[in-house]
Amino acid sequence: MDSDKLQQIQAYARAIAALLYDETAPERLTTLEGIEGAVREHILEYVSPEIGHFLSRRQAGQPADVNEHSKAFSERSTSARTKRKPFKSKNVPN
């Protein structure tokens, strides 16, 4: 990646961090565990869907600036973990 693009990403990331910081309860910012959890939740809820939406539109050959959101995008899960099934390898004994 060229240095201009890297600088843009860093500037946008700092701007996103500032916005999400303002949306985080102050008591979550007192421990490393709280900070990590808040960051993870914000990334999963706000940042990743936007990046995924953009990339899926690009892959489908549609314009990147279209702001239509799919039904799946608009229906937020309360927890991503509740939808995951545990992984069990068949080759590893219990």
C-alpha positions in Angstrom: 0.0 0.0 0.0 1.4 3.4 -0.8 2.0 5.9 2.0 -0.8 8.3 0.9 -3.4 5.5 1.2 -1.9 4.4 4.5 -2.1 8.0 5.8 -5.8 8.2 4.7 -6.6 5.0 6.5 -4.9 6.2 9.7 -6.7 9.5 9.6 -10.1 7.8 9.0 -9.4 5.3 11.7 -8.6 8.1 14.2 -11.8 9.9 13.3 -13.9 6.7 13.7 -12.1 6.0 17.0 -13.0 9.5 18.3 -16.7 9.0 17.3 -16.9 5.6 19.0 -15.1 6.9 22.1 -17.9 9.5 22.5 -20.4 6.6 22.3 -18.7 4.5 25.0 -19.8 4.5 28.6 -17.0 6.0 30.7 -17.0 3.0 33.1 -16.1 0.8 30.2 -12.9 2.7 29.7 -11.4 2.0 33.1 -10.0 -1.4 32.4 -8.3 -3.1 29.5 -11.0 -5.7 29.4 -13.7 -3.0 29.2 -11.9 -1.2 26.5 -11.3 -4.3 24.5 -14.9 -5.3 24.8 -16.2 -1.9 23.8 -13.9 -1.8 20.8 -14.9 -5.3 19.7 -18.6 -4.4 20.0 -18.3 -1.1 18.1 -16.3 -2.8 15.3 -18.8 -5.6 15.0 -21.9 -3.4 15.1 -20.8 -0.3 13.2 -17.5 -0.7 11.3 -17.5 -4.2 9.9 -21.0 -4.1 8.3 -20.1 -1.0 6.4 -16.9 -2.5 5.1 -18.7 -5.7 4.2 -21.5 -3.9 2.5 -19.1 -1.8 0.5 -17.0 -4.9 -0.5 -20.0 -7.0 -1.4 -21.4 -4.2 -3.7 -18.0 -3.9 -5.4 -17.8 -7.7 -5.9 -21.3 -7.7 -7.5 -20.3 -4.9 -9.9 -22.6 -2.3 -8.4 -21.5 1.2 -7.6 -19.7 1.6 -4.3 -21.6 4.7 -3.3 -25.1 3.0 -3.1 -26.5 3.3 0.4 -29.2 0.6 0.3 -28.9 -1.8 3.1 -30.0 -5.4 3.0 -32.5 -6.8 5.4 -29.8 -8.8 7.1 -27.8 -5.6 7.6 -30.6 -3.8 9.2 -31.5 -6.6 11.6 -28.8 -6.4 14.2 -28.1 -9.4 16.4 -27.8 -8.9 20.2 -24.9 -11.3 20.2 -22.9 -12.8 17.4 -21.8 -15.6 19.8 -25.4 -16.9 20.2 -25.6 -17.8 16.6 -22.3 -19.6 16.4 -22.1 -23.4 16.8 -19.1 -24.7 18.7 -16.4 -26.2 16.5 -15.4 -29.8 17.2 -12.7 -31.4 15.3 -13.2 -35.1 14.4 -9.5 -35.8 14.6 -9.0 -34.5 18.2 -10.0 -36.8 21.0 -12.2 -35.4 23.8 
